[in-house]
Amino acid sequence: MKEQVNATRDQIENFKSSVLWHDIVEELEAWKEGFSMELDSVVDDATDNNPSTASVLMHIGDLNGRKKAVNYMLGIPDLFLSILEDKKDDTRRKRTD
């Protein structure tokens, strides 16, 4: 499936500089900080609760996945800009073929 972005480059750039995007970024960064704090507490929790190794590893993996998801969300505007740039390059190539 081909990626499709309906917004214009200017709309995306304006969004990236908007107060709304700034607020979203701050919230997502707070989530990542919370995930890091939760990761830091895994060892202490393991001492108190004595979970299985698999359970601890699953928890660590879950936290890692959450951080990756947040990082992906933070990069979506740049991803959209990249898709638009690739489309522009594709259009140029088609004209020269």
N, C-alpha and C positions, 0 to 999 in steps of 0.2 A: 504494500500500500504506500503510495506516494504522500509525503507530508504536504499539508496545505496550510498556509497562513493567509487569512483574509485581511488582516490589518496591514496598513502601510508602514514603511520604514519610519516615517515621521511619527506615526501614532505610537509605535513601539518605543521609540526614543523618548517621546513626551511622557509615556507611561513610566519608563525607567527613571525619569527625573521628577516624577510626581510625588506628592506627599503620601498618596495612597500606597504606592510601591514602597516608599521608605517605611511606612508603618508595617507593611507586610514583611519586609526584610527584618525589621526589628523583632517582630513576633516570632518569625522562623528562627532567628538567631537565639532568641530566648529558649525556644524548644531545644535547639542543639545544646545549649548550656545545661538545660535540665537533663538531657540524655547523658551528657558527660558526668554530671553529678550522680546520676543513677548508676553509671558504669563504675564510678569511683566507689560506690557503696556495695558493689557485688561481693567483694571479698569479705567485708564485715558481715553482710547478710548471710553469706555462706557459713561463716563461723557460728553465727547464732542459730541458723535454721538447718544446717547440715544437709543441703540438697545434694542430689546426685551430680556427678561430673557432667553428665549429659544435660541436665537441667541448667547448670551454670553456663555451659557452652551455648546452649540455645538462647539463654538470656543475653549473653554477650553478642551473639549473632543477631538477635532481634534489635538490640541497640545500634549495632553497626548498620543494619538495614534502614533503620529510622533516620540515622544521620545521612546516609546516602540519598534517601528519598527527599529529605529537606534540601540537601545540596543541589539535587536535580531541580527542585522547584525554584530555588534561587537563581538557577541558570536558564530558566525558561525564556525570559525575554531575549537573552543573547542567542539562545537556540533558534528562536523565531527569526532574529536578524540574520543568522547564518543560513537558514533555509531560504530567506528572501534573496540573499547574496548568491546562493547556489542557483536559484531559479534565474537570476539575472545573467549569470555566467552561462547557463544552459541555453538561454535565449540568444546570447551572443554567438555561441558555438553553432547553433542551428542556422543562424544567418550566414555564417562563413562556410558551412558545409555545402 
